[in-house]
């Protein structure tokens, strides 16, 4: 089938695309800014259509020739009346889908009992499904609660609060029940709902094997991480106060935290076993297994999509340096245009380390290596296997080469002693006029308060080194290109 995926820059959409490709479907993704998906691993395998669900004139061309579509967008955030935006966007999409004669829309909404009061966020997710179903195209609506995966916004709140606070003062909603589901199971249901005849026109509640309280979610996370945590529920923490607390203690901004927290006051569990009857081949994981899988992905640095990716799509421009948190990672990304071909830029950063050093502040790199040796680490003594060539698995000073894509990408994993896990990644992308866009990204997954303190105390030094490192790499590549005959 030829399938359009909306929300491909978000967490679920960005994770779903490779699953659809593996299943043999042709995929087209809708993006307000195509540059935001151009760097994804799967980008060369998909069509990219520029469009916006709030701009109806862009939807019909994007849907032309498609057999089905995934609706994975919503406007929750600091916008006033995001529920109105959601309904308007769903209406535009339903009309465009009908005009394109689509066979099906698959929509991912939220659990929640409509017979009781729902928060603005949950009510908006249900209203979006209702608006899509008002069109002529059959809709398969899946409803889920917390998605457990490295990159999910709701899971990120639970993870960060538990990781960073030995003692937590909690609202009474910590005793409310929720049915978390592993991201791999959500993706399995989404792929299956595309082709199941019985899924069309149905509302299908999906969840993991366990229904737990939020208190049990946090204590379960703490147990798996080997952390001792104490939760003290109090009756005076309103959603407004709680959202301020989340804003300061997690990467989730207050404008997103408040509607999420208001939704936590409702019980969100599966009340209908339709998913089990329609898709008996999918056996959802329990919370502990889903949690272990998410943390394993984070430890490997295997985070292909995050809730924070979608928030940046409205920016449009590329800031020279950005610092953000998400998916359990602190990310510092720098980029610059280089007057050289991608191969020249790749050679410049793939030649770092060993006897060539690191182009800037060599004394600082040597000092860090000496301190690492003092602490029992590997230090800088390992050098590199080959002066010019790198292979996945190679040692490179106190780094390990994790991935190499010639003339495109190099990712290094830190093996020095740090309170967490760290990576340094370089990418090249062709730019206008024969230039190259060089992207340098530092990732850090802190372990507890010690990890956060390490990052922020040393960040002024790291920022100075990272700023000059990308400048020197770019200058080295430009000089090599200028010296080449012809």
N, C-alpha and C positions, 0 to 999 in steps of 0.2 A: 504494500500500500504506500501511497505518497501521503505523508502526514505533516501537518504544520504544528510546530510546538511554540506556543507563546510562553513568555516567562523563562526563556532559555538562559538568561543571565542570572537567574535566581538559583536557589539551592536545589529544589526538586527538579526544575526544568533542566538545569545544567547536568544533573546526574542521570536524568532520563534519556537524554539524546543518545549516549553510547549504547544504552540497553536496546533502544529501538533499532539502531544500526546493526547490533549483533543479531537481532531477530530478523534481519533482512529487509527492513522497511527503508524507503527513500524518505529522507527527512529534510524539511525546510524549516528554518527558525525565523521567528519574527523578532526584530530588535529595533528599538528607537535609534540606537547608534551601532551600526554593524561592527565598528572597531572594537566594541566591548566583547564580541564573541570571536573576533579574528584570531586571538591568541590561544583559544582552547585547543586541546589535543584533537578533538573531533572536527574542528572547523573545516579542514580540507575535504571532508566527506559529506558535507551538507550544503544545501542552498541557503543563502542568507537574504531575507527580504526586509527592507527597511519599512517600518510601520509602527503604529501606536494604537492600542485599543480605544484610546480617547480621541483618535482622529479617524473617523469612519471611512473617509475617502482613501485611506491607505490599506484598508483591510481586504477589499475585493481583489486587487491585484495579488496580494499575498496569498489568498486562498485559492486563486485560480488553478485548476488542475489537481487540487488535493482531494483525497478520498475521505479524510477525517482530520480532526484537530484536537489538540490538548489545550485546555484553558487553565493556565497556571499562574495567573496574575491577580494581584489585588493591591489596593491603595492604602492599606493600613500604615499609619505614620503620623507625622505632625500636621498633615493637611486637615483643614477644617472640613467636616462633613465627608469623611472618606467613604461613608456608606453610600452617599449619593453618587460619588465618583464610581464606585464599584457597580452600582446598578446601571448607570449610564454606559459604562464600558461593556458590561454584559449584554445590554440591549444592542449596542452597535455590533458586537460580535455575532449575536444570534441572527440579526438581519443579514449580515454579510455572509454568514454560513448558509443561510437559506438561499440567497442569491447564487452562491457557488455550488448549490446542490450537494452539499456535503452529506456523507452517509452517517456520520456520528461525531458528537463532541464528547470528549472525556474531561471531566472537571473534578479537581480535588478540592473539597470543601472541609468543613470542620464538624466534629461530633458535637452533640448537645441536644437535649430533649426540648423540642419545640412546645411541649405542653406546659413548661415552666418558664420563668423569666430567663432571658439570655442576655449576656453582655452585648454592647454595641458591636464589638468585633465578631462574636459568634453569630449574632443576628444578621450581620452584613454578609457573612459567608453563606448562610442559608438563603438570604434574599438573592444573592448572586446566582445560586443554583436555580431558584424559582424563575428568575428573569431569563436565564438561558433556556429553560424548558418551555417558556412561552413561545419560542420560535418553532418552526416546523421541523427542525433537525433533531433527531433523538439524542438525548443526553444520558450518559452514564456518569452519575455523580457518586464519587467515593468520598466518604467522610472519615477523617482521622483526628486523633488528638495529638499529643506530643510525638514528634518524629525523633527517634534516637539515632543520631548520626553526627559525625564531626562536620559541622557546618550548619546544623539546624538551629534556628534562633531560639526556640523554646528550650531545646536541650542545652544550648549555650548558657542560658540563664541558670538552669539547675547546676550545670557543671561549674561555672565560675563562682557562684555563691558557696557551693560546697567546698571547692578547692581553696578559697581564700579566707573563709571565716571559721575559725575553730569553734566559736560560739555564735549562734544565729538567733536573733530575736525575730520571730516569725508571726505573721497574721494567722488568724484561725483557719484560713483556707488551706493550711498545710495538712489538715485532716480530711480534705475533700478528695474523692476518688478520681483517678484518671487511668486510662488504658493506653500506655505508651506502645509504640510500634517501631520496629527496626526499619531504617531507611530502605534496606534491601527488600523488605516485604512490601513496603509502599510501592516501590518501583515494580515489583513483580505483579502486584494488583493492577497498576496502571497499564502495564504492557498487556496483561490478560484481558482487561476490560475493552481494549481496542477491537478485538476480534470476536469476543463472546457474543453470540446472538441474544442470549438471555439478559445480558447486562444493559442493553439499550433501553432507555426510558426508566431505569431503576435508580433508587437511592440505596447505596450499598455502604454499610458501616463496617469499617475495618479497624482492627486493633491487634496488639500482641497477645501473647498467651496469659499475661498477668494484668489484673486490675489492682492498682496500688494507690495509697495516699501519696501526696506530694512529699510528706515526711519520709515515707518509705523509699521514694525515689532518691532523695538526697542522702539518706543514710546508706542505701544500697550502693550509691556511687562512692561514698566515703569508704565503705568496707572494701570495695574492689581496689581502691587506690591505697589502702593501708592507712587511712586518715581517721583520727578520732574526732568526732563532731558531736556537739550538743545543741539541740534545738529547743528554744524556749518560746512557746506560743503566747501571744498577748492579744487582748481584744481591741487595742487602740490603734493599730496600724491600718490606716485607710489605704485604698489603692493609690491615692496621690502621694502619700508619704512613702509607701513601698516603692513606687516608681522612681522617686528621687534616690532611694537607697540602691536600687538596681542600677540606676544611671551611673553612680559613682563606683560601684563594686564590680560591674561587668561591662563588656563592650556594647551592651544594648542601650541605646539612647532613651531618655525619658519619654520622648514622643511615641516610641514603639513599645516601651515597657508598660505604660499605663493601660492601654487596651488589652495587652496580653494578660496582665495581672487581674484586671476586671473579669476576664474570661476564666481565670483560675477558680473563681468563687462558684462556678457551676460544675456539677459532676459531669464528666465527659467519658462515658463508657459505652461499649457496644451493647445494644439492647435487642438486636435482630441478627440472627445467624445466617442471613442471606449470603454473605461472602463465603462462608464455609460450604454452603450448598452449591453455589455457582462455581467456586474455584477450589475443589477438594485437594488439588495437587499442591496448593500453597499452604504450608504449615508454619504459621508465624512463630518467631522466636519468643522466648520469655525475656523479661527485662534484663536479667543478669547476662544472658547470652548476647542480647543486643548491645548492652553497655560494653561488654568485653570486645565486641567487634568494632564498635565506634572508637574505643580507646586504642585498639590495635592499629586502626587506620591513622589515627592522629600520631601515634608513636613512629609510624613509617613515613610520616609527612605526606600521606596519600589523601589529600583533601582537594578534590577536583572542583568543588563548587561550595559556595557559602552564601548564607542569607545576606551578608554585607555586599556581595557582588552586585546584586540587583539595585541596591540603594545608590550605587555610583552611576547608573546608566543615565540619569538625568543631568550629569555634570557636563558631558559632551567634550570637554577639553581634557588635556593630559597635564596634570600638575607635575613640575619637575621632581617633587618629592612628596610622598604621602605617608602618613603613619596611622595605622588603624589596627583594631583588634577584631577577631572573629574566628570561629571554628577552633577555639582553643589556642590560637596563634596570635602573636603580636607581629605585624607585618610592616616593614619599612621598605617602600618601593621608590626607586629613583629612575629617571629616564632622561635621555638626551638624544638629539639628532647628531649623527656622526657622518662626516663627508668621506665615506668609504663604503665599499661593498660589504655585504653580510659576511662573506668569507674572511675578509680582512679583520673585521671586528671580532669574529669568533676566534681567529688565531691570536688576537691580542689578549683576550681573557683566558683562553685555554692554555696559554703559555705562562700563567702566573705560578708563583711558588718555586720551590727548589732553589737552585743557585741564582735564578733571576729575581727572586724576592717578590714583593707585593706592590711595587711601583711607588708607594707613598708610606712615609713613617715606618721605615724598616726597623727602627729601634723599638717601636711599639709592638710590632709583630714578634720580634725576638724576645722582648720582655714578657709578653704573654706566653710564649713558648717556654721560657725559663720558669715562670710561675707554675705552669701546668706540670712541668717535670718535677718541681718541688712538691706538688700535691699528689704525685704518683701517676700523672697522665703521660701522654705520648710525646708532648712537646713538638718542636719543629725538626727534630733530628731525622725524620723519615724521608724528607725530601720528596722526590717524585721518581717514578720508574723510568720515564723517558722524557727527555728535554722538550720534545714537541708534541708527542702523542699522549692522549689520555683515553683510558678505557673504563667502563663501569667496574667498580670494585677496586680501582687503584687507590693507594694511599697518596695523599698530597699534603705534605707537612702535617698539621693536626686536623686535616679534613679527610674524608673518604669520598671518592667520586661515586655519586649515587646514580646519575643518569647523564649520558652524553648523546646529543643529536647533532651530528656534524653540521656546521654552518648555521645552527639554530639555537641550541640550548646546552647549558652545562649546569648541573646541580651538585653542590657539595654538602655533605653532612658533617657537622662538627663532631670530632672525637676527643676534644679537650674536655677537661673537667668543668662542667657548668651545671647549675641547679635547674635543669630542664633539658630540652633538645633544641638544636639550632641548625639552620641550613643557610647557605648563600647560593643564590641562583643568578645566572646571567642568561639573557635571551636576546636574540636579534630579530628584527622585523624589517622587511623592505619598506622604504619611505620614498616620497616623491623626489624626482630629480636625481635618482641614483644614489641617494643617501640611505642611511640605515638608522632605525630607531633602536638604541641600546637600552635594555631594561635590566636593572640590577635590583634584586630583591633579597632582603634579609628576613628570615622567618625565625621566630623564637617561640617555643612552647614552654612556658615557665612551669616549674613545679612548686606550687604553694607560694607563700609570701616571700620565701627566700628567692625564688625565681623572679618574681615581680621586682623585688628590691634590686637584684643584680641588673636587670634590664634598665630600669630607670636611673639607677645611680651611675651606671657606666654609659648611658645613652649619649651624653654630650661628647664623650671621647669617640664612641662608635660613629656618631653622626658625622664628626669631623673626618674620620678615616674613610667612611663610606662615600662621603661627598667627593673627596679628592681621588678616591679609587676609581670611580666611574669617569671622572675627568681625565685621569691619566690613561685609562684603558682607551677612551675615545681618542685622545691625542696620539697614542701609540699607533692605533689603527689608521688614523688620518695620515700620519707621517709615513707609514709603510705603503699606503696607497699612492701618496705623492711621489715616492721614490721609485715606483715601478716604471720601467721604460714604456713609452707609448701611452 
